[in-house]
Amino acid sequence: MNTKETESLCGLRREDFQTTVNGKQTDLYILKNAQGCEVAVTNYGGALVAIMVPDRNGNYANVIQGHDNIQDVINSPEPYLSTLIGRYGNRIARGRFQLNGKEYQLAINNGPNSLHGGKSGWNARVWNATQMNDQALVLEYVSPYGEEGFTGEVKTTVVYTFTDDNELVIEYMATTNKKTILNLTSHGFFSLAPTINDLICEINADYYLPIDDTSIPTGEIRFVKGTPFDFRTPKPVGRDIDADDEQIRHGAGYDHCFVLNKKEEGECSFAARIIEPNSGRMMEVYTTEPGVQVYTDNWADGYGGQHGATFPRRSA
């Protein structure tokens, strides 16, 4: 783990991420691989604060949005900026769900709905952290019974591994002592260019889930052909992002779940790819999950990030 700014590509300093929150210590952890690339993580919300990779000319840059000190992470205008999400990623309609014949009411924090675990989700928790080696970090959190209105106690382990092939592998393991609902994800704001419009995007999905005007899936599974949601053949993200389309209006851009083409349930297969033509950087996503949520940062307003950066609308 690095203690000096000069020892890290990202220029982040460990001491700037050290504080105490509710009696628990926050810190900065840096993963490095054999290629000399780097991933920086804080155990506050498991936030990814830097992913340093080269362009085609060997110049390094950070391709994920984050902050450069713990106070800015805690007080970010975007509370989910590249954090872990729990207990439940995405929206729950009217904050209500039923389990074993009982209805549970969650906090409402996004229009009429509950979003990303409620008013104080796992993005705002200090996780216990153990750096196993230069390339692996283990984060653990115990969500107490009734936290944010959810039933049961949940013990969760998330492992970040940065391989020599520049793969950032995120593994989730959770156990509960009572039947509950759970939907864990990483809310990475990936930024390969100042604007996403010219990124070339491909999504391995023949279908997507339409949403209503509060961003709740309607229950329909819709074919992408002939819609702005057809990324089966690579195209610029910006080509149809402002199309005259009800679904685009509902999401203020793309904020939809794509139903991934899977040969078998639970296989880790190709989900999506983006390419930044100028730098030559490419990001691919593989997942065991049946769907991938594509969000085009439609609500950013130019708030500040690390090293004086600003994050305008659709910059990630």
ABEGO torsion letter per residue (X at the ends): XBABAAABAAGBBAAAABBBBGGBBBBBBBBBBAAGBBBBBBABGGBBABBBBBBAAGBBBBABBBBABAAAAAABABAABGBBBOABBEBBBGGBBBBGGBBBBBBBABEABBBGGEABBAAABBBBBBBABAABBBBBBBBBBGBGGBBEBBBBBBBBBBBAAGBBBBBBBBBBABBBBBBBBBBBBBBABABAAABBBBBBBABBBBBBAAGBBAGBBBBABGBAABAABBBBAAAAAABBBAAAAAAGEBBBBBBBBBABBGBBBBABBBBBAAAGBBBBBBBABABBBBBAGAABAGBBBBGGBBBBBGAX
